[in-house]
Amino acid sequence: MDLDIAGKVALVVGASRGIGLAIATALQREGCHVALMARRAPGLEEARRSLESGASRVVAIPADATDPVQMQRALQSTVDQLGGLDILVYNAGGAGGAGLFETTDDEWRNAFELNAVSAARAVRLAAPYMIRRGGGSVVLIASIWGRESGGRPAYNAAKAAEISIGRQLARELIPKGIRINCVAPGSIWFPGGSWDRRQKADPEGIRRFVETEIPAGRFGRPEEVADVVAFLVSPRARWIVGACLPVDGGQSRSNI
């Protein structure tokens, strides 16, 4: 299926590896010009080199999504280098702490800043650029642990907030031609990722986890999330607004 996004300009936040890099790759494959953004310049440059053989333009922009000045500069740099902005994928996330008594106030605040506040800020800063182009599309990468209970409390709450923000902003911005949706991945494995580390530390425990918690019987792959994102940002998904789509091999249990 032709997704009809060739020539569009996309900024992918958190694009140096894993899900973010897979999303950038999928968008480039569809003919998008892609700006890769992440905090660590060496890994980001390596990601850019992995994509430079394609016909579309790819640029790397080292920036911290939690810093408003850096986020604004990254958006302006995308426009300056690639000619505009049509697509924003916000893939930053994470949280520290463990249970209630092991999670500090700072860890709670940091979780909300990275997953929710910075996502809302990125949309607010990106929207004017999209409006100038007649509209655009945004995807926030959340988690199944934002749709239902599970995971660390700070992460769970912050991802739930991100999903709620996505839904509300979708209603506010669709009259301006900007569609916003969320994707909620389940447990996704990639080299160097958290599940890779856990699997190396406790292979038998992870085998049992997969067996009991993921009906599909395996971890998901970044490319399987990326394919959904590429569809969501395209005109083929033009009537999907404010949704949160799980991509989890049947792992989650929520009815909604």
KALINNOR-V252205 format. One line per field, one symbol per residue. ss: DSSP state (H for helix, E for strand, - for the rest). psi: psi as a letter, one per 40 degrees, with the letter a starting at -180 (. if undefined). A space follows every 10 residues. Layout:
ss->???
psi->???
This chain:
ss->--------EE EEE----HHH HHHHHHHHH- --EEEEEE-- HHHHHHHHHH H------EEE EE-----HHH HHHHHHHHHH HH----EEEE ---------H HH--HHHHHH HHHHHHHHHH HHHHHHHHHH HH---EEEEE E--HHHH--- --HHHHHHHH HHHHHHHHHH HHHHHH-EEE EEEEE--EE- ---HHHHHHH H-HHHHHHHH HHH------E EHHHHHHHHH HH--HHH--- ---EEEE--- ------
psi->hhefeheihh hhhfeeibdd ddddddddde eihhhhhidh ddddddddde eeeidiihih ghihdehddd dddddddddd deeahdhhhh eiiiiaabad eehidddddd dddddddddd dddddddddd ddeeaahhhh hbideediii aidddddddd dddddddddd ddeddeehhh iihgiahhhi heiddddddd dgdddddddd dddhdeeiii iddddddddd ddeiedfdeh heihhhgefe dieie.
